[in-house]
Amino acid sequence: MPETIANDVVVTIEYTLKNRTGEVLDTSVGDEPLTYLQGHDNIVPGLENALAGKKAGDVVTIAVPPEEGYGLRDPSGTRQIERDAFPEGANLQPGLQFSAELEDEEVVPLWVVAVDDEFVHVDLNHPLAGETLHFEVTVLELRAALPNELAHGHPHGRDGQNHHHH
């Protein structure tokens, strides 16, 4: 069993994410904890860097600046897509995330910000882009990653069992 969080260690944490005003944006408290593979970009870089070297049982409060979180907002990231480009009956509402292929065949995530009769207004910026992320994290457990987890770049659950297929 690894003693501290380092690359290739599977880490299970309980976390609460708040914005600068203290509003809870996301939490695992009361739900399944988050299990990730350290050093494999499973979580935002600022949180991953701050957790390096921590031990099971550690409680950490971390402020992650936008540059180490979801990036700075790109004002050119908004687009209007004709409403009829979407399937009829699609449940398009603000906050919906989907992926789209750009002209250069790059697949990017988009978030719906508004819908009107003619257009669906989308943003390529993550909804938390430009925000400082305030995390409260409790490190629950650490374990060595299994070879198949290292090959896939992410953990297969807290126990290492593969609960899904690639």
Stockholm file with secondary structure:
# STOCKHOLM 1.0

chainA/1-166         MPETIANDVVVTIEYTLKNRTGEVLDTSVGDEPLTYLQGHDNIVPGLENALAGKKAGDVVTIAVPPEEGYGLRDPSGTRQIERDAFPEGANLQPGLQFSAELEDEEVVPLWVVAVDDEFVHVDLNHPLAGETLHFEVTVLELRAALPNELAHGHPHGRDGQNHHHH
#=GR chainA/1-166 SS CCSSCCTTEEEEEEEEEECTTCCEEEECTTSCCEEEETTTTSSCHHHHHHHTTCCTTCEEEEEECGGGTTCCCCGGGEEEEEGGGSCTTCCCCTTCEEEEECTTSCEEEEEEEEECSSEEEEESSCTTTTCCEEEEEEEEEEEECCHHHHHHTSCCSTTCCCCSCC
#=GC SS_cons         CCSSCCTTEEEEEEEEEECTTCCEEEECTTSCCEEEETTTTSSCHHHHHHHTTCCTTCEEEEEECGGGTTCCCCGGGEEEEEGGGSCTTCCCCTTCEEEEECTTSCEEEEEEEEECSSEEEEESSCTTTTCCEEEEEEEEEEEECCHHHHHHTSCCSTTCCCCSCC
//
